[in-house]
Amino acid sequence: MQFPFAETADFDSVPISPIPAVNVASVPQRSPLRYPGGKTWLIPHIRVWLGQMDPKPRVLLEPFAGGATVSLTAVMEQLVQRCIMAEIDANVAAFWKAALEYNTELRDRVSQFHPTKESIEELQQCDQDNILDLGFKALVLNRTRRGGILAKGAAWFCCIVLGRIIL
């Protein structure tokens, strides 16, 4: 397959980051959500990018927030004062809203939950009708499904065990 722009593109003029590739295991894991192909690898670049800005930015908008690693790092390392996380997946968005607005209740749910195949399947089948329930369900499914995929049909993966998370 040929790409029409390949013949005319000047790839030599595309800037290459001076930051070496990073082992994502060396980057602090600040989010309880996990996704294959997440943005953790981007953190060293975000640090440099935001650190070079003058004046220092006050707000960071993270589209496709998912695990929100970029937002969490930027705020926790005081690279920005606040962040706006945009997420189209209603379940993931519910998790972040619950983590921010119902953090004590969410923490208690996590500490009291016993992740068995049966309890996870039961949670998956239930229709949640409030932000806390939706957010808790999203967290459990993200941490117990292969690759964190929340969509129906994603296989349950028994090797990941939900631990105690303090939000």
N, C-alpha and C positions, 0 to 999 in steps of 0.2 A: 504494500500500500504506500502510495506516495502522497506527501502533503504538498499542496500547491504553493505554499509560501517557502518551502525548503530551498528552492532554487534561488530565490531572491533575498532570502534572509541573511543578514550580516551578523552571524553568531559571534564573531570576534568582538563586536561592540557591546555585547551583553555583559554587564558587570558581574563579576564573580565575587562572592562573599569571601573576605579574608579570614573569616571565622572557620576553624576546622570543624569537620563533622564531630558530633558529640555522641557518646554512648548515653542513651536516654536514661539508663539506670543511675547515671551520675547527677541527674537533675532532680531536685526535690519533688516528690509526688504530693502535690497539695490538694488534689481533687480526689474524692472518693469514687468518681466515675472513671471507667476505663474503656478505651476504644482502640482497636487495631488501627494503625495509621493516624493516631492522634497528633496533636500539635506540640508535644513535649520536645521534640527535636528542634523546634523553632525558638525555644526560650532563650538560648544564648544570643540569637539574632535580635530578638525583641529587646533584650537588655541593652545591647549596643545601640539599637535604633532609638529607643526612648531616651537613653542616657545622653545621646548626642544632641537632642533637641534643645534649642534655646529660643524662646523660653520653654521651661519644662512644661509638658502638657498636663492639663488638669484631669482630663477625661479620656478614657480609651474605650472605643466601641469594638467589641469582639463579635463579628458575625459568625454564624455556625458554631455557637458556643460549645455545645457538647459537654465535655468535661471541664471546660472553662479554665484550662491550665494557664493560658495567656493572661486572662483577667486576674486570676488569683495571684499569679506571680507579680504582675505589675502593681497591684495594690499592696500586697504583703511586703514587697521590696521598696515600696514608696517611690516607684517610678512614675506613678500617677496618683491623684487623690481619690478618684473613683472610676468605676468602669460600668459600662452598659453591656450586658450580655444579650445578644439576639439569638433566639433558638426557635426553629419552626416546629420541632417535634414537641407536641403539647405535653407529653409525659416527662421529657427531660426538663422542659421549662417549669413544670409543676414541681419537680425535685428542687430546682434552684430557688423557686419561690418559697417552698416549704422550709428549705435550709435557712433562708434569710428571715422568714416571718414566724416560723414555728420550730425553731431549732431545738428547744428543750423537748418538745413533744416528739420530734423526729428522732432525736438521740435516744429517748426512752423506748420508742418503738424498736429501734435497731438493737438496743441492749436486751430487750425482752424476746426478740424473735429467735426461734430455733430453726435454722435452715435445714430442712429435710426435703427430700424429693416431693413428699406429699404436701408439706406446708407451702412450698414454692408453687406447685401446680394449683393448689387451692387459691393462693393469692393471685395467680395469673388468671384464673377463671372469674374472679369477682370483679364486678363493675364498681369502680370507686367514684364517689360523687363529690369529693372535696379535695382541695389542694394537698392537704397533709396525706390523705390516703393515696392519691395519685403519685405524689412525690416519693412516698415510701415504696410503693409498688415499682416505680421506675428504678429506684436505687437497688432493690433486691434483684430485679430481673437483670439489670446491668451487671451486677456483680456475680450472678450465678449462671448466666448464659454465655455460651461460647462467643468470645469477642465482644461482649457487652451489647449485642444486638437485641433491641427490644421488640422488633417486628414479630408477628405471629409466624410460627414455623421455625424459628431459631431453636436450635437444639439446647436442651438443658445440659449444663456441663458441671458434673459433680465435683471436680477437683478444686473449684474456687469456693472458699468458705467465707461467708460474710462475717467480718470481725466487728469489734466494738469501734465505732467511729464517733469521735467527739467533734461536733460541729461548733 
